[in-house]
């Protein structure tokens, strides 16, 4: 990798990535509120971050983006914790290692426990980036007619993850994942991609473009079709699509030491920072 394409993971870059994550969570939560108007969806700012609750046990239920330049009062944190308590839900903060260290100190004093980490990796994009596709793998953008096929491929692939690196402490029922992915797919700038071999759906991926940042929001391959270049093709296609759209930065979040991390680092992604996951259990837990 050439030095001119390397990234310096400073606070400005981290703040940009965290803003993109915050906006994606916000759009997903708004979609959840439209899907189920009776649901008591939460969208509550907290400093530079956002507290989201989109339904019981949803992957969107978390506080993101805090500590990136805008402080918050203890009263604001009290209100966020009360909002989750009213929903009988734990409070989960995802805090960048480039955030203000006082955020983690405040949370641990209030009884939050460190439950894990996730890595955020980035790649600088050039406008002329081209897609490389494995032999026999075809990729197409998802339209209305094949949305359900894409959704099934994603969820079925997620159900049987590659076991490498640190195990995930999250496990969501199929119906919860279905709702969350539908909500995320409604976000502005979101595109689903479906991979096929000989016309058979074999995997899927998602891409969201926001303010020059290409977020790789997830990808999965059905177990029977793994080790055939499906993930590499989906990754390469998304990066070329993002570059052509004018994005200068691609980012992805992975579990530490995972197969996903290995795959993206092979093509030049750099580890930018980690996020600490701190959880305060629900009052009834």
KETOR-319029 format. One record per residue (C-alpha): x, y, z; residue number from 1; residue in one letter. Coordinates in nm, 3 decimals. Layout:
// residues N
    east   north      up  nr rest
       X       Y       Z NUM    A
...
This chain:
// residues 285
    east   north      up  nr rest
   0.000   0.000   0.000   1    X
   0.143   0.335  -0.102   2    X
   0.205   0.593   0.166   3    X
  -0.006   0.855  -0.011   4    X
  -0.313   0.633   0.031   5    X
  -0.254   0.565   0.401   6    X
  -0.483   0.717   0.661   7    X
  -0.392   0.895   0.981   8    X
  -0.650   0.795   1.240   9    X
  -0.683   1.126   1.420  10    X
  -0.979   1.267   1.608  11    X
  -1.111   1.454   1.302  12    X
  -1.129   1.134   1.099  13    X
  -1.288   0.944   1.386  14    X
  -1.548   1.218   1.436  15    X
  -1.638   1.198   1.068  16    X
  -1.686   0.822   1.085  17    X
  -1.886   0.846   1.409  18    X
  -2.116   1.111   1.254  19    X
  -2.190   0.876   0.966  20    X
  -2.270   0.597   1.212  21    X
  -2.493   0.828   1.413  22    X
  -2.690   0.933   1.105  23    X
  -2.739   0.572   0.995  24    X
  -2.872   0.474   1.338  25    X
  -3.105   0.775   1.334  26    X
  -3.249   0.687   0.994  27    X
  -3.295   0.325   1.098  28    X
  -3.483   0.432   1.411  29    X
  -3.707   0.669   1.214  30    X
  -3.789   0.383   0.978  31    X
  -3.877   0.163   1.277  32    X
  -4.117   0.433   1.398  33    X
  -4.283   0.445   1.055  34    X
  -4.304   0.066   1.037  35    X
  -4.466   0.042   1.380  36    X
  -4.616   0.375   1.495  37    X
  -4.716   0.213   1.826  38    X
  -4.354   0.139   1.913  39    X
  -4.202   0.382   2.161  40    X
  -3.895   0.454   1.946  41    X
  -3.621   0.660   2.111  42    X
  -3.403   0.918   1.933  43    X
  -3.232   1.127   2.198  44    X
  -2.918   1.339   2.143  45    X
  -2.645   1.312   2.403  46    X
  -2.354   1.545   2.333  47    X
  -2.205   1.451   1.997  48    X
  -2.386   1.118   2.014  49    X
  -2.731   0.972   1.987  50    X
  -2.926   0.727   2.201  51    X
  -3.147   0.495   1.995  52    X
  -3.409   0.239   2.086  53    X
  -3.595   0.087   1.791  54    X
  -3.774  -0.205   1.957  55    X
  -3.703  -0.475   2.212  56    X
  -3.365  -0.645   2.156  57    X
  -3.305  -0.462   1.826  58    X
  -2.945  -0.435   1.697  59    X
  -3.013  -0.060   1.675  60    X
  -3.061  -0.023   2.051  61    X
  -2.744   0.159   2.151  62    X
  -2.578   0.494   2.218  63    X
  -2.331   0.593   1.947  64    X
  -2.096   0.880   1.870  65    X
  -2.042   1.022   2.219  66    X
  -1.726   1.200   2.328  67    X
  -1.634   1.344   1.988  68    X
  -1.613   1.708   2.088  69    X
  -1.949   1.792   2.245  70    X
  -1.978   1.728   2.619  71    X
  -2.303   1.639   2.794  72    X
  -2.434   1.705   3.143  73    X
  -2.503   1.433   3.397  74    X
  -2.869   1.532   3.373  75    X
  -2.866   1.438   3.003  76    X
  -2.715   1.101   3.087  77    X
  -2.978   1.058   3.359  78    X
  -3.251   1.121   3.103  79    X
  -3.103   0.867   2.859  80    X
  -3.079   0.602   3.129  81    X
  -3.436   0.675   3.239  82    X
  -3.559   0.640   2.880  83    X
  -3.406   0.293   2.849  84    X
  -3.534   0.196   3.196  85    X
  -3.887   0.290   3.086  86    X
  -3.843   0.043   2.800  87    X
  -3.701  -0.224   3.035  88    X
  -3.385  -0.224   2.824  89    X
  -3.012  -0.225   2.900  90    X
  -2.810   0.082   2.803  91    X
  -2.528   0.004   2.560  92    X
  -2.266   0.266   2.479  93    X
  -2.021   0.220   2.192  94    X
  -1.733   0.457   2.261  95    X
  -1.440   0.523   2.028  96    X
  -1.089   0.497   2.168  97    X
  -1.043   0.844   2.014  98    X
  -1.332   0.988   2.216  99    X
  -1.283   1.197   2.529 100    X
  -1.151   0.945   2.789 101    X
  -1.370   1.105   3.056 102    X
  -1.676   0.946   2.892 103    X
  -1.565   0.594   2.981 104    X
  -1.461   0.706   3.329 105    X
  -1.806   0.853   3.391 106    X
  -1.981   0.542   3.264 107    X
  -1.778   0.301   3.475 108    X
  -1.849   0.511   3.785 109    X
  -2.219   0.464   3.710 110    X
  -2.194   0.085   3.695 111    X
  -2.138   0.021   3.324 112    X
  -1.940  -0.293   3.245 113    X
  -1.700  -0.340   2.957 114    X
  -1.841  -0.631   2.754 115    X
  -1.631  -0.622   2.439 116    X
  -1.475  -0.429   2.153 117    X
  -1.525  -0.380   1.783 118    X
  -1.268  -0.257   1.535 119    X
  -1.324   0.024   1.284 120    X
  -1.114  -0.001   0.970 121    X
  -1.081   0.244   0.683 122    X
  -0.959   0.268   0.325 123    X
  -0.891   0.579   0.120 124    X
  -1.070   0.560  -0.216 125    X
  -0.957   0.687  -0.555 126    X
  -1.211   0.781  -0.822 127    X
  -1.080   0.531  -1.079 128    X
  -1.111   0.225  -0.855 129    X
  -1.234  -0.079  -1.048 130    X
  -1.429  -0.385  -0.934 131    X
  -1.267  -0.728  -0.947 132    X
  -1.504  -1.023  -0.964 133    X
  -1.435  -1.388  -0.899 134    X
  -1.509  -1.625  -1.185 135    X
  -1.875  -1.720  -1.199 136    X
  -1.989  -1.465  -0.939 137    X
  -2.237  -1.203  -1.060 138    X
  -2.341  -0.904  -0.846 139    X
  -2.637  -0.674  -0.898 140    X
  -2.796  -0.389  -0.706 141    X
  -3.112  -0.493  -0.523 142    X
  -3.443  -0.361  -0.646 143    X
  -3.797  -0.406  -0.518 144    X
  -3.839  -0.733  -0.707 145    X
  -3.546  -0.909  -0.537 146    X
  -3.541  -0.735  -0.199 147    X
  -3.687  -1.037  -0.016 148    X
  -3.434  -1.268  -0.183 149    X
  -3.152  -1.038  -0.071 150    X
  -3.289  -1.020   0.282 151    X
  -3.314  -1.398   0.311 152    X
  -2.960  -1.444   0.181 153    X
  -2.825  -1.193   0.432 154    X
  -3.005  -1.339   0.732 155    X
  -2.931  -1.701   0.636 156    X
  -2.564  -1.613   0.594 157    X
  -2.550  -1.430   0.927 158    X
  -2.704  -1.734   1.097 159    X
  -2.389  -1.938   1.028 160    X
  -2.092  -1.705   1.078 161    X
  -1.731  -1.798   1.013 162    X
  -1.571  -1.879   1.348 163    X
  -1.246  -1.689   1.373 164    X
  -1.121  -1.437   1.625 165    X
  -1.324  -1.303   1.917 166    X
  -1.675  -1.447   1.937 167    X
  -1.970  -1.210   1.921 168    X
  -2.172  -1.161   2.237 169    X
  -2.479  -1.072   2.029 170    X
  -2.736  -1.317   1.895 171    X
  -3.060  -1.186   1.747 172    X
  -3.374  -1.383   1.656 173    X
  -3.452  -1.394   1.284 174    X
  -3.760  -1.174   1.312 175    X
  -3.562  -0.905   1.497 176    X
  -3.288  -0.908   1.234 177    X
  -3.552  -0.895   0.961 178    X
  -3.709  -0.581   1.106 179    X
  -3.374  -0.410   1.171 180    X
  -3.243  -0.477   0.822 181    X
  -3.562  -0.350   0.661 182    X
  -3.532  -0.034   0.869 183    X
  -3.166   0.018   0.778 184    X
  -3.236  -0.046   0.411 185    X
  -3.469   0.255   0.403 186    X
  -3.183   0.494   0.491 187    X
  -3.089   0.755   0.235 188    X
  -2.788   0.642   0.033 189    X
  -2.836   0.273   0.120 190    X
  -2.793   0.003  -0.144 191    X
  -2.823  -0.373  -0.115 192    X
  -2.622  -0.600  -0.343 193    X
  -2.708  -0.959  -0.429 194    X
  -2.450  -1.215  -0.545 195    X
  -2.545  -1.508  -0.768 196    X
  -2.365  -1.811  -0.909 197    X
  -2.531  -1.970  -1.211 198    X
  -2.836  -1.758  -1.135 199    X
  -2.866  -1.891  -0.778 200    X
  -2.858  -1.634  -0.492 201    X
  -2.552  -1.711  -0.280 202    X
  -2.495  -1.403  -0.067 203    X
  -2.556  -1.036  -0.015 204    X
  -2.403  -0.717   0.110 205    X
  -2.502  -0.360   0.194 206    X
  -2.352  -0.020   0.128 207    X
  -2.449   0.321   0.256 208    X
  -2.307   0.646   0.119 209    X
  -2.316   0.956   0.339 210    X
  -2.115   1.278   0.307 211    X
  -1.831   1.111   0.120 212    X
  -1.812   0.813   0.355 213    X
  -1.891   0.465   0.225 214    X
  -2.018   0.249   0.509 215    X
  -1.992  -0.125   0.451 216    X
  -2.289  -0.219   0.667 217    X
  -2.275  -0.596   0.646 218    X
  -2.220  -0.890   0.413 219    X
  -2.293  -1.262   0.424 220    X
  -2.247  -1.571   0.209 221    X
  -2.454  -1.888   0.233 222    X
  -2.238  -2.164   0.386 223    X
  -2.251  -2.392   0.081 224    X
  -2.096  -2.123  -0.140 225    X
  -1.813  -2.000   0.080 226    X
  -1.448  -1.997  -0.032 227    X
  -1.553  -1.920  -0.390 228    X
  -1.477  -1.549  -0.395 229    X
  -1.828  -1.425  -0.317 230    X
  -1.724  -1.197  -0.031 231    X
  -1.424  -1.062  -0.220 232    X
  -1.645  -0.981  -0.518 233    X
  -1.909  -0.810  -0.305 234    X
  -1.641  -0.607  -0.129 235    X
  -1.467  -0.502  -0.449 236    X
  -1.798  -0.408  -0.613 237    X
  -1.903  -0.191  -0.321 238    X
  -1.572  -0.007  -0.313 239    X
  -1.583   0.064  -0.687 240    X
  -1.944   0.183  -0.657 241    X
  -1.856   0.414  -0.369 242    X
  -1.553   0.558  -0.548 243    X
  -1.757   0.625  -0.862 244    X
  -2.012   0.808  -0.647 245    X
  -1.743   1.044  -0.516 246    X
  -1.668   0.889  -0.177 247    X
  -1.309   0.931  -0.060 248    X
  -1.331   0.702   0.245 249    X
  -1.466   0.352   0.304 250    X
  -1.519   0.219   0.656 251    X
  -1.622  -0.110   0.809 252    X
  -1.671  -0.236   1.165 253    X
  -1.561  -0.588   1.253 254    X
  -1.511  -0.812   1.551 255    X
  -1.144  -0.818   1.656 256    X
  -0.945  -1.083   1.474 257    X
  -1.244  -1.195   1.267 258    X
  -1.250  -1.335   0.915 259    X
  -1.416  -1.009   0.808 260    X
  -1.124  -0.809   0.945 261    X
  -0.876  -1.037   0.771 262    X
  -1.061  -1.002   0.440 263    X
  -1.063  -0.623   0.438 264    X
  -0.704  -0.589   0.559 265    X
  -0.590  -0.806   0.268 266    X
  -0.702  -0.535   0.027 267    X
  -0.555  -0.244   0.219 268    X
  -0.796  -0.144   0.493 269    X
  -0.620  -0.003   0.799 270    X
  -0.724  -0.034   1.161 271    X
  -0.835   0.320   1.253 272    X
  -0.959   0.272   1.608 273    X
  -1.163   0.045   1.829 274    X
  -1.494   0.100   2.001 275    X
  -1.540  -0.010   2.361 276    X
  -1.881  -0.161   2.431 277    X
  -2.006  -0.071   2.779 278    X
  -2.338  -0.196   2.909 279    X
  -2.556  -0.112   3.206 280    X
  -2.813  -0.391   3.257 281    X
  -3.184  -0.323   3.252 282    X
  -3.329  -0.253   3.601 283    X
  -3.512  -0.588   3.609 284    X
  -3.202  -0.789   3.503 285    X
